[in-house]
């Protein structure tokens, strides 16, 4: 069975050092007590008990069954009570083992143990008081002896319960703090794991957005050059030239994307307009746009830019469209993006490989928005995105 608390090596050492400190303090108090006549037997008995505590300090049955933990605590409590019987009337080690019981036992077992310790302690005090009363008649004051003893016993019970409550409360505070720290460490580990997963997803998404289509075209051109290098060297050379151009474009795209992401004065309207302007070089595609967006946080602007860019790449690569239209507007509550083409369309209910649509969906989710795709085979595609402000 597991203990209430997961004992770290540092915590075990701390408990051990505290116990050694208490043993040293009791030994010093016993040696400096000049009012008592110390017998050799009493001294050896106390020394043996304190040595027993030193031995117990090296043992902490935190992962043992409950009954073994209770025996361990009972042995420590009996040693503390025996020290009092031998004339050293200090309960420091008794309360220290009460604190240990809070660390080692569950609430139900702890309650039974605390009641048992209290009964043993009170009975020992009462018996010790009777012995002192019988041996020292001068203890009798103005009240009858029995009433005097009961008053002192009641006062001792109240004091014991008060100290017991304080020790238990302090121990529970330590337990709560330790559990909170362990939960915080576990949560920090989970956050670190999630952050790593999100970072991997972000890198994959950004690589796809920046280089995916260019590298695909580059690979296709190199495949053409490889296939034609023997039978048509001229066309193969043209394919190599195009591959070189695509490689240069890839490098320029990486540089431009990094500049866009890092630039503090990034203007989303200008960046989207530049994207649309680039499509004008495609003679097979007629593009129109209406872009009017407010200033946005840099991270939001970056996500919106990548969403629109991925949509335009999909139009170029897959739609076979002759017309495309981008509209970006806003209200007081949200951004409204709409990208439409008259291409071949597709079935939105089918799953498709790649990071394109998935990357768009992930970015929209990060912004707390909604993405709607309306498309059918032969009827073009309309992508509508709303993002709350």
Residue pairs with C-beta under 8 A, 6 or more apart in sequence:
1 63
1 65
1 66
2 63
3 62
3 63
3 69
3 103
3 104
4 102
4 103
4 104
4 105
4 106
4 175
5 11
5 62
5 103
5 175
5 178
5 179
6 178
6 182
7 60
7 62
7 103
11 178
12 60
15 57
15 60
15 100
16 57
16 58
18 96
19 53
19 54
19 56
19 57
19 93
19 96
20 54
20 57
22 53
22 92
22 93
22 96
23 50
23 53
23 54
23 93
25 92
26 46
26 50
26 83
26 88
26 90
26 92
26 93
27 46
27 47
27 50
29 88
29 90
30 38
30 43
30 46
30 88
36 87
38 87
42 86
42 87
45 82
45 86
46 83
46 86
46 87
46 88
49 79
49 82
49 83
49 86
50 83
52 75
52 79
53 76
53 79
53 93
56 72
56 75
56 76
56 79
59 72
60 104
61 68
61 69
61 72
61 104
62 69
62 103
62 104
64 72
66 105
66 106
66 109
69 104
69 105
70 105
70 109
70 113
72 104
73 97
73 100
73 101
73 104
73 105
73 113
76 93
76 97
76 100
77 94
77 97
77 117
77 120
79 93
80 91
80 93
80 94
80 97
81 94
81 120
81 121
81 124
83 90
83 93
84 90
84 91
84 124
84 128
85 124
85 128
91 121
91 163
94 117
94 121
95 163
95 164
95 167
98 114
98 117
98 164
98 167
98 168
98 171
99 167
99 168
99 170
99 171
101 110
101 113
101 114
101 117
102 110
102 167
102 168
102 171
102 172
102 175
103 171
103 174
103 175
105 113
114 164
114 168
118 160
118 161
118 164
121 160
122 153
122 156
122 157
122 160
125 153
125 156
126 149
126 153
129 149
129 152
129 153
130 149
132 139
133 139
133 140
133 145
133 148
133 149
139 145
139 148
140 148
141 148
143 151
201 362
204 355
205 306
205 355
205 359
205 362
205 363
206 257
206 306
208 310
208 354
208 355
208 356
208 359
209 257
209 306
209 309
209 310
209 313
209 359
210 253
210 254
210 257
211 250
211 253
211 254
212 313
212 354
212 355
212 356
213 313
213 316
213 317
214 246
214 249
214 250
214 253
215 250
216 317
217 246
218 243
218 246
218 247
218 250
221 239
221 240
221 242
221 243
221 246
222 239
222 240
222 243
224 235
224 236
224 239
225 236
225 237
225 239
225 240
225 243
226 236
227 236
228 235
228 236
228 239
229 236
260 266
260 271
260 302
260 305
261 302
264 298
266 298
266 301
266 302
268 293
268 296
268 301
268 304
268 305
269 291
269 292
269 293
269 328
271 301
271 305
272 289
272 291
272 293
272 304
272 305
272 308
272 326
272 328
273 289
273 291
275 305
275 308
275 309
275 312
276 287
276 289
276 291
276 312
276 326
279 285
279 287
279 312
279 316
279 324
280 287
282 316
284 322
285 315
285 316
285 321
285 322
285 323
285 324
286 322
286 323
286 324
287 323
287 324
287 325
287 326
288 323
288 324
288 325
288 326
289 325
289 326
289 327
289 328
290 326
290 327
290 328
290 329
291 326
291 327
291 328
292 328
292 329
292 330
293 304
293 328
293 329
293 330
293 335
294 330
294 389
296 304
296 335
300 367
300 387
303 363
303 366
303 367
304 335
304 337
304 367
304 387
306 359
306 363
307 337
307 360
307 363
307 364
307 385
308 326
308 328
308 337
308 339
310 356
310 359
310 360
311 339
311 360
311 383
312 324
312 326
312 339
313 356
314 356
314 357
315 321
315 324
315 339
315 341
315 343
315 381
318 343
318 344
318 346
319 341
319 343
319 344
319 345
319 380
319 381
320 343
320 344
321 341
321 342
321 343
321 344
321 380
322 342
322 343
323 341
323 342
324 339
324 340
324 341
324 342
325 338
325 339
325 340
325 341
326 337
326 338
326 339
327 336
327 337
327 338
327 339
328 335
328 336
328 337
328 338
329 335
329 336
330 336
330 389
332 389
333 388
333 389
334 369
334 386
334 387
334 388
334 389
335 369
335 385
335 386
335 387
335 388
335 389
336 384
336 385
336 386
337 383
337 384
337 385
337 386
337 387
338 382
338 383
338 384
338 385
339 382
339 383
340 380
340 381
340 382
340 383
341 380
341 381
342 380
343 380
343 381
344 377
344 378
344 380
345 375
345 376
345 377
345 378
345 379
345 380
345 381
346 352
346 375
346 377
346 381
347 375
347 376
347 377
348 373
348 374
348 375
357 373
360 371
360 383
361 371
364 370
364 371
364 385
364 387
367 387
367 388
368 387
368 388
369 385
369 386
369 387
369 388
370 385
370 386
371 383
371 384
371 385
372 383
372 384
372 385
373 381
373 382
373 383
373 384
374 381
374 382
374 383
374 384
375 381
375 382
